[in-house]
Amino acid sequence: MTSYEFEVICKNTLINHLKLIYNEDFTIKDLYLVWYAKELQNHKCTICDLKDNSRYYECTYNGDKDELYVDIYDKQYNIIIGSKDFKTSVDVTE
């Protein structure tokens, strides 16, 4: 399976299941591939929902079992930390 084929499989799977779960119509243009990785026979990607930016999806293909797993996440928090507050050292006493 190519990366493009995996992306299309994931998006089509999401379109079918999101209609059942949320009773909303989605098209392939409503879903955006954010990140993709392949390791050996396994594929994984994250997809964002352009209609509702509080949801995103993770699709994992297990090549050993020939199965696709879909996880749906809802954004809980959006915390902004300015660079002046970045901690760049390690405190071994903590």
N, C-alpha and C positions, 0 to 999 in steps of 0.2 A: 504494500500500500504506500502510495506517495504522500507527501505532506499535504498536497492539495486535495487528494481523495479523502484523507482523514478530516481535513477542515470541512469539506462538503458533507461528509457523513455526520459529523458532530452538529453542524448547523441544521441539517435536515431533521436529525433526531430531536434537537431542541425545539424546532418549529412544531413538530408533532406533539411533543409532551407539554410544552408551554400552553398550547391551545387547550389541552385537557386540564391542566393545573390551574391556569389563571383565566381561562375562557377569553383569551385574547388572540387575535390574528397576528402572526409574525411573518415576515418575509426574510429571505437570506440577507437582504440589505439592512435589516434591523439588528443584525448580530455582527460584531466586530472581533476578529481574532486579535488578541492582545499578545499572547505568548505561546510558543510552540517548542517542544523538545522531543527528540527521538533517541532512545537508548536500546540498542539491539533490536528486538522485535516489538518493543513497546512504544507507544506514542502518548503524549500528554499535551493539552493546551488549555488556556483560559480564554474565555470569550465574554465580552461585555455586551450588555443589552442597551442599545442606543435609545430605546423607548423609555426605559426606566433605569437611570444610572445608579440606583441603589441595589440592583441585582447583577451578579455575575456568575458565570458557570465554569466548571472545571470538567473536562472530559478526559478520561484515561482509557486507553486501549491496552488490555492485557493480551499480548500476543501468545502466551502459553495456553491460555484458556479460550482465545478467540472471543473475548467479551469486551463490551464497552461499558464503562461506569460514568455516570453523570451526577455531579454534585451541584446543588444550587445554593448560592450564598446571598444573604441580604446584608448590606452595609450597616453596621451598628454605630460606628463612630468615624469621624474624619478629624483627626488631631493634627494640628499644624505646629511644627517645632522649627523655629528659626535657627540658622546656622550658628548664631552666637550661643545657643544653648546645647550644641552638640557636645557630647562627652567623648573625647578622643583618647583618653588614657584609661588604663585598667587599674582598678584599685583591688589588690589581692587580699585586702583585709575584709572586704565585704562578703 
